[in-house]
C-alpha cells in the first residue's frame, strides 16, 4: 500500500503551507479538500510533478474531530 505524507507548516504570519507527498495523480486533491474543510479558504495552490504522474488506485478515508475545551 502506498504511503502518503502530509507536511504542514504554520508561518509566523499565520499562513498554513501544506505539501502532500506520495499521492500520485488527483489523489492528493482528497487531502487538499480535507484540509480546506478544516483550515478554510485556499490562498494559493501549486501542483507538484506528482500530480501529473499516473494515478495509483487508492482510497483515501480522512476523518477529523474538533473538540471544545
Backbone torsions as a table, in degrees:
resi	resn	phi	psi	omega
1	UNK	NA	138.0	-179.2
2	UNK	-68.5	142.9	177.8
3	UNK	-105.9	131.9	179.2
4	UNK	-113.4	145.4	176.1
5	UNK	-122.0	140.5	175.6
6	UNK	-120.8	111.1	176.5
7	UNK	-94.0	125.3	-179.3
8	UNK	-121.2	127.1	178.0
9	UNK	-123.5	130.3	174.9
10	UNK	-109.2	116.8	-176.3
11	UNK	-77.5	164.1	177.8
12	UNK	-57.9	-25.0	179.5
13	UNK	-86.7	-1.2	177.8
14	UNK	94.2	-1.9	176.3
15	UNK	-70.7	145.2	178.5
16	UNK	-110.0	123.6	178.4
17	UNK	-112.2	131.8	-177.0
18	UNK	-127.0	134.6	174.1
19	UNK	-126.5	119.9	-179.3
20	UNK	-100.6	119.4	-176.2
21	UNK	-111.1	140.7	173.5
22	UNK	90.6	-9.2	179.0
23	UNK	-93.4	105.3	-176.7
24	UNK	-80.5	152.6	176.5
25	UNK	62.5	-142.2	-175.2
26	UNK	-84.3	0.9	179.1
27	UNK	-58.8	-32.2	-179.3
28	UNK	-64.8	-23.7	-178.0
29	UNK	-68.5	-26.1	174.8
30	UNK	-64.7	-41.9	175.7
31	UNK	-64.8	-44.1	-178.9
32	UNK	-60.2	-42.2	179.9
33	UNK	-66.9	-41.7	178.5
34	UNK	-58.6	-46.1	-179.9
35	UNK	-68.2	-36.8	177.2
36	UNK	-62.5	-39.4	178.1
37	UNK	-61.7	-34.1	-178.5
38	UNK	-83.8	-49.1	-170.5
39	UNK	-86.2	-41.0	-178.8
40	UNK	122.9	-156.2	-173.4
41	UNK	-55.8	139.9	176.0
42	UNK	-87.2	125.6	179.9
43	UNK	-85.8	-40.9	-177.3
44	UNK	-153.9	148.3	179.9
45	UNK	-141.1	133.2	176.7
46	UNK	-130.1	128.9	-179.8
47	UNK	-89.4	136.4	178.1
48	UNK	-87.7	175.5	179.0
49	UNK	-63.4	-26.1	178.2
50	UNK	-60.9	-31.6	179.9
51	UNK	-60.9	-33.1	-176.2
52	UNK	-91.0	-1.4	176.9
53	UNK	-79.5	157.8	178.7
54	UNK	-57.5	136.0	-177.2
55	UNK	-76.0	136.1	174.3
56	UNK	-96.4	131.4	-178.1
57	UNK	-62.1	116.4	177.5
58	UNK	-140.6	161.5	173.5
59	UNK	-118.9	121.7	-179.9
60	UNK	-105.1	116.9	-179.4
61	UNK	-119.4	102.6	-175.0
62	UNK	-112.7	138.1	177.6
63	UNK	-133.1	147.6	173.1
64	UNK	-141.6	152.3	-178.9
65	UNK	-135.7	128.5	177.6
66	UNK	-102.5	131.0	-178.7
67	UNK	-112.6	135.8	172.8
68	UNK	-87.6	135.7	179.6
69	UNK	-105.5	NA	NA
